[in-house]
Amino acid sequence: MFNNLSEKLDKALHTLKGHGKITEVNVAETLKEVRRALLDADVNFKIAKDFTKRVKEKAIGQDVLTTLNPGQLMVKLVKDELTELMGGDTVGINLGGSPTVILMSGLQGSGKTTFSGKLANFLKTKKAKQVLLVGCDVYRPAAINQLRVVGEQIGVEVYAEEGNQNPVEISQNAIKHAKANSKNVVIIDTAGRLAVDEEMMNEISNIHKAVNPQETLFVVDSMTGQDAVNTAKAFNDVLNFDGVVLTKLDGDTRGGAALSIKSVVNKPIKFIGTGEKMDAIDVFHPDRMADRILGMGDVISLVERAQEQYDEQEARKLQKKIAKNQFGFDDFLTQINQIKKMGSMKDLVGMIPGAGKALKDVDIDDDAFKGIEAIIHSMTPDERTSPSIINASRKKRIAKGSGTSVQEVNQLMKQFDQMSKMMKMMQGGGGRKMMQMMKNMR
């Protein structure tokens, strides 16, 4: 996520290293590189220029605090400005109304239908809402079928009317259906349209007037950069939408849309899409995104995702097993599955401070655990419960069954043994000893 921009900003901010005081000369040099990094990320020239001007005004003449060097102070100033540029505060979705009506708008191919499903899944699982998806794309072949597949995947009802080519009528009927069937959220997936297509723009305007939605969201493919920002302005002039959704942020995006769109349309980014899976959706937090862009990670989001997968009862069972030295490969597999539920590995690594930079050239695949899982699944129930019984002949059989080598099985056994010892140590008050040892090593 924004790897190019992160790398260039990191290089720009390093030009201040070693200076005892921030001066106009070294600030100008640094901010010239910052502006160049923003322009390379497809940020509008005026926005990039105003951004660096504001940072310069705040930086000039500031004495370096005793706990900071100039580079760290400049990072803080840039981080604060990035946060403001992307909206400042987190803005949630309005779930008022009975039912809540959410109208999706955007260009063709921006990912509206997929995101409609992600949002429905998010509201169903995180907010305990009864959601109805509505297919109002009456032009694109198989659009309704796509929505039905998505709805089936997440267990959400899809409302559509075969043969009816009037999306205004369909959306009104869908709301009546929602009220009659105790649905408290209606998400209307509309056809993609070009801002220059007056007839199609009038159509979505008519849908908007007919259903009076609590939320009108504009879906943007973040990989289209500055073009997406210009389109957002044209749509906003017609719809006066409530918020922006950035999709495909897991791709090789330059970041221009995320950094520019708030300044151009003065509407908050409310959600981001971070992958293909139906749970790959995040509420947009400008401050956390600024941290990630500057390589500081996003520990808060990482902890929140971990807490979502945390099962207190299972954790207590695990603690007892560790205490009795009964931690086996089945338990290890359970931990892997919980990590996988937290999101894509690339996204999770980006949330760990410094990890994104350290692993920038490493391709982190979502199938990173595939080999480990294959090895464990090739073990017998007894072997998974009591790893100590796995001898040389068993290792050969496990390697053959998993399509791996004996060396890979040995490596996993060694890592598992080290992890088991570490967990045992942390359980028995060893955590405090370890922390003390680390302090003494400084």
DODOLO-236577 format. One record per residue (C-alpha): x, y, z; residue in one letter. Coordinates in steps of 0.2 Angstrom, whole numbers, plus 5000, padded with zeros to 4 digits. Layout:
# residues N
XYZA/...
This chain:
# residues 442
500050005000M/500850164994F/502550084994N/503350204981N/502750354990L/503350295007S/505050255000E/505250424992K/504550525007L/505750425018D/507250475007K/506650655007A/506550665026L/508250585028H/509050745021T/508850835037L/509850695047K/511250775057G/510650955057H/510551035074G/509251165069K/507851175056I/508351315044T/507551385028E/508951305018V/508851125024N/506951135025V/506851195007A/507951055001E/506850925010T/505250995005L/505751004987K/505950814988E/504350794997V/503450894984R/504250784970R/503750624979A/501950684980L/501850734962L/502650564957D/501150484967A/499950584955D/499450714968V/498750874960N/500151004958F/499251144968K/498851024982I/500650964983A/501251144983K/500051204996D/500551055007F/502351085007T/502051275010K/501051235026R/502451115032V/503751245029K/502751385038E/502651265053K/504451205052A/505451375050I/506251425066G/505651285077Q/507051235089D/507351045090V/506650975106L/507950885117T/507050725113T/506950745094L/508150775080N/507650885065P/507250735055G/506050665068Q/505250835070L/504950855051M/504250685050V/502950735064K/502550895054L/502350795038V/501250665047K/500050795054D/499850875037E/499550715028L/498250675041T/497350845038E/497550815019L/496650655020M/495250725031G/495950745048G/494550645058D/493850475055T/492050495048V/490850345051G/489350285041I/487650355044N/486550215049L/484950325053G/483350295044G/482150145045S/482850065034P/484550145031T/484650175012V/486450175005I/486650224987L/488250164978M/488850274963S/490450274953G/491250244936L/491150084926Q/492449954933G/492750054949S/492249904960G/490449954965K/489649784965T/491049694974T/491149834987F/489249834989S/489549654995G/490949695006K/489949835014L/488449725017A/489549595025N/490349725036F/488649785042L/488049615045K/489549545054T/490149705063K/488549795066K/487249655067A/486249725053K/484949645042Q/485449695025V/484649695008L/485749714992L/484749784977V/485249764959G/484949924949C/486249894936D/485049854922V/486249884908Y/487849774911R/487649594906P/487749474921A/487749624933A/486349554943I/487049374943N/488749444949Q/487749534964L/486849364967R/488449274968V/489149404980V/487549394991G/487549204992E/489349204997Q/489049325012I/487249255016G/486349415011V/484749425001E/484849514984V/483249604977Y/483149614958A/481749624946E/482049524930E/481449624914G/481149784923N/482249924915Q/481750064927N/483050074941P/482050214950V/480550094951E/481649944956I/482450044970S/480850104977Q/480049924977N/481649864985A/481349985000I/479549925002K/480149745001H/481449785015A/480149865026K/479049715024A/480449585028N/481249675043S/482849725034K/483649885042N/484949925029V/484649935010V/486249944999I/485749994981I/487049944968D/486850064953T/487550044935A/489350124932G/489250284922R/490350414914L/490250594921A/490050654903V/488550544900D/487150664904E/485750534902E/486550414915M/486950554927M/485150614926N/484650434930E/485650414946I/485050594951S/483250534949N/483650374959I/484450484973H/482850594973K/481650444974A/482450354988V/483250494998N/484750395005P/485550425022Q/487150385013E/487750414995T/489450344993L/490650374978F/491750224974V/493450264967V/494750144959D/496250214968S/497350144954M/496650274942T/497450414952G/497150594948Q/495850554935D/494750474949A/494850644958V/494250744943N/492850624941T/492350634959A/492150814957K/490950794942A/489850664952F/489850774967N/489150924957D/487650814953V/487450704968L/488250794983N/488750624989F/489150595008D/490850505007G/492150414996V/492650234995V/494350194989L/494450014981T/496049914976K/497149994988L/498049834989D/498649854971G/500149954965D/499350114968T/500250284968R/499150364981G/498550514972G/496750484974A/496850454993A/497950614996L/496950724984S/495150684984I/494650765001K/495450934996S/494550934979V/492750874984V/492850915003N/492050745007K/492750615018P/493550455013I/492450335023K/493050155018F/494450075009I/494549905000G/496149815004T/495949644994G/494749534985E/494049434999K/492349495006M/493049545023D/494449655014A/493649815020I/494249945032D/493550105040V/494650245034F/495750325048H/496750475041P/497950475055D/498350285054R/498550295035M/499750445037A/500750335049D/500750195036R/501350305022I/502750365033L/503250185037G/502650195055M/501450055054G/499750045061D/499749955077V/498050005082I/497249925067S/498249775069L/497749755088V/495949785083E/495949645070R/496749525082A/495449565095Q/494049525083E/494749355081Q/495149335100Y/494149195108D/494349205127E/493749025130Q/494948955117E/496349065124A/496048995142R/496148815135K/497748855125L/498548925141Q/498148765151K/498948665136K/500448765136I/500648755155A/500448565154K/501648555139N/500248485128Q/500348615114F/500248525098G/500148545079F/498248555079D/498348705091D/499648785080F/498548765065L/497148855075T/498348995078Q/498749005059I/496949005054N/496649155066Q/498049255058I/497349215041K/495649285046K/496449455051M/496749495032G/498049485019S/499849445024M/500549595014K/499249715023D/499649645040L/501549665038V/501249845033G/500449875050M/502049825059I/503149975062P/504649965051G/504249795043A/503549865027G/505249955024K/506249805029A/505249685018L/504949805003K/505749684991D/505049524998V/503449454990D/502249415004I/501049294997D/499349255005D/499849075003D/501349095015A/500648965026F/500148835013K/501748725015G/501548725034I/499748675033E/500148545020A/501448465032I/500248475047I/498848395037H/499948255032S/500248205050M/499148075059T/498048135074P/499348065086D/500748145078E/499848315079R/499448295097T/501148225102S/502548295090P/503848205100S/503348035092I/503848095074I/505447995070N/506447995054A/505247865045S/503747965049R/504548125043K/504848045026K/503047995025R/502448165030I/503648245017A/502948135004K/501148165008G/501348355009S/502348364993G/503848445003T/505548385008S/506148305024V/507248465026Q/505648565026E/504748455039V/506348465050N/506348655049Q/504548665054L/504848545068M/506248645074K/505248815073Q/503848725082F/504948665096D/505748845098Q/503948925098M/503348795111S/504848835123K/504549025121M/502749005125M/503048905140K/504349025146M/503149175144M/501849075154Q/502949045169G/503449225173G/504849205160G/504149355151G/504749475165R/506449385165K/506549405146M/506149595147M/507449615160Q/508749535150M/508349645135M/508549795146K/510249745152N/510849715134M/510549895129R/
